[in-house]
Amino acid sequence: MAFNYYTIIIGFLIGFILFLKLPKIERQLYKKAAKKISISVIIPARNEEANLPNILSDLQKQTFNIHEIICVDDNSEDSTFDIIKKFGVKSVRLNNLPKGWKGKTWACQNGAKKASGDILLFLDADVRLSENAIESMVSRYSINRKPLSIQPYHNMKKQHEFFSIFFNLIQICATAMSIPFIKRKIGFYGPVLMVSKALFDRQGGYETVKDCVVEDFNLGRKYNKKGIDIDLLLGAGEIQFRMYPNSFADLFEGWSKNFSRGSISMQWWLLVSIIAWIAFLTALPIELIKTAVKGELTSFILLAFLYILNVCVIYRTAYNIGSYRLYVCSLYPIYLLIFHVIFVYSVIAVFVLKSTTWKGRRL
């Protein structure tokens, strides 16, 4: 029993350290005296008729003057292209997918080829921006000129969306962004990436990760290996998104398509730390129930106290990365069970069946 207690305590400390630092994008005014920066916004879009009007409307309201907006219609089967034309932005229409490329990497690469701005800003179609969002990003970028990637605040409205909690948490610590004393961040976040066109072209664009499903994380790893420092932040109130608003089936398919691939791309020490933390999260409620059944009052009180502390740690992080409720964190074993199920399915689909799908396309 003592060994279990020690294991649980160590797991709690690992979880505490993994999420100690949560840097956010801050609303800032662009310094007019600084050199003018021209921004080319690139939006890869496949079957995004529901999301495109929102992001394009947000871009029209920006306080920062955008040089150009380029939407890339990635073989959509809905009215995506009609919406692009309606908003009058630049369009690229793809009718095929070359062998060896994934859809998003091909769309981003083609969008970048058409861009004429100094800085490329890749945005997923489901991202939402405050009026000051791009101005704040430009202000941040102008300080150090590092590639800037932002994980949007996950805005959720339906109960099934809360099952993303552990996937969202692991996404954050997998980049080492939230870990103190680690200066070099690892990988990019997928929804928002700002990088100079000169650097992007010099590093080969998306061609170096053309066959990757977890393309942005792996692109950031390529930059890491070249010794290029990157800047990672949370979206807070400036940049938000809704990942899988329609159904639990979409959430299941979305996370299972790439999460196991992403895990093997992590630094080994981060992967080991996350596994230890997940093991602790799994063991704690089991040990708590065991002590309750056996009537071991002292052990039950100690574990119950540790459980409450753990809920506080999870809630502190979850509150900062999405609209997660306290009851979701309090009942975390339910959401953790679904995480285990999706992750196991992802491993089987990716490495055994070698077949996953997303938006009607086999990956």
Secondary structure by P-SEA (a helix, b strand, c coil): caaaaaaaaaaaaaaaaaccbbbbbccccccccccbbbbbbbbbbccccccaaaaaaaaaaccccccbbbbbbcccccaaaaaaaaaccbbbbbccccccccaaaaaaaaaaaaccccbbbbbccccccccaaaaaaaaaaaacccbbbbbccccccccccccaaaaaaaaaaccccccccccccccccccbbbbbaaaaaaaccccccccccccaaaaaaaaaaacbbbbbbbbccccccccccccaaaaaaaaaacaaaaaaaccaaaaaaaaaaaaaaaaaaaaaaaaaaacaaaaaaaaaaaaaaaaaaaaaaaaacccccaaaaaaaaaaaaaaaaaaaaaaaacccccccccccccc
